[in-house]
C-alpha cells in the first residue's frame, strides 16, 4: 500500500513543479515589467533616454514598489489578489501613476509616440478598473495584449516573437486557476483593441 502511495506522489510531483514556472511567467509578464520593456524599447528606437528613464521610473518602478509595499505590509495576501475591491484600489493607483507619468512626459517634451503610449496606459487601466466592478477580467492578459500592440507599432516585424507572450501568460493564469479562459481572452482583446484604437486615432 505504501508503495502505491509513494508511486502516486511521484506521478503527481511533476505537475506541482509547473507551479513555479507559472508564477515565474506571471511575474515576468506583469504590467510593471511590461512597462519597463515598452518604454525601454521606445527610448532606444526614438533615441530619447531622458523621456524613457522618466517613463520607466513612473510607469514601472513606482507601481512595482507600491505592489511590493502592499504585500509586505499585509494589505495584500499575495501579489495578484483575487479580491475585486483590492484589485480596484490597485488599478486606480496605477491609473494615477500613469496620469502623473503622462503629465511629466508632456512637460519634458517627450516624443508623440511615447506620449500616446503613456495616455493609452491611463485609458486601458481605467477600462480594466471599470470592467473589474462587474467581471474579473485578466489584468495580465490586458497588459500583454496592449504591450504586443505597442511593440508592433514601435519596432514593426522585430516584435513578432513577442506574440508568444499571449499563450504563455494565458497558460500561466489558467494553470494557477487565477482566471477562466473567457476572462483571459477578454483581457487580451481589451488590451490590444483599445491600444490599437488609440494609436489609430493619434498616430497612424
C-alpha angles and dihedrals in degrees: 000000000000090000091054092050093049090048091052091051090051091051092050096045097078089058091056090050088067092062093078089048092052091047090048093055091044089056094041092052099040119128095256094056091041089056089051090053096044098048092040090055093045092048089054095045094044096038092230108124093163092063090038092054092048090049094047091049096050102031098039115017099040096049090043092052091046091053091048090050093051091051093045093047092051096244087119122041089206137005096258103040125199092210105110094205092053090045087055091052092050092047093051091048089049092050090050091052090049092048091051089046091051091051091049092050091049090049094056093044099251117188116274093247091058092045092053090048090052094047090047090056089056093049094044093050093049090049091052090047091053094047090046088066089069106016136030097237117182111261091191093054092046090052094049092046092051094043092051091052092048094048093049090052093044101047106009121211092001087075096056094099088063087071085081087071089072098066090035096057091039091055093046096051093043094045090052089048090234092132145009122246089256092053092050092046092048091051094050093046093048094047096049096037098050093045092049092050093049093048089047090054098046110021114023 
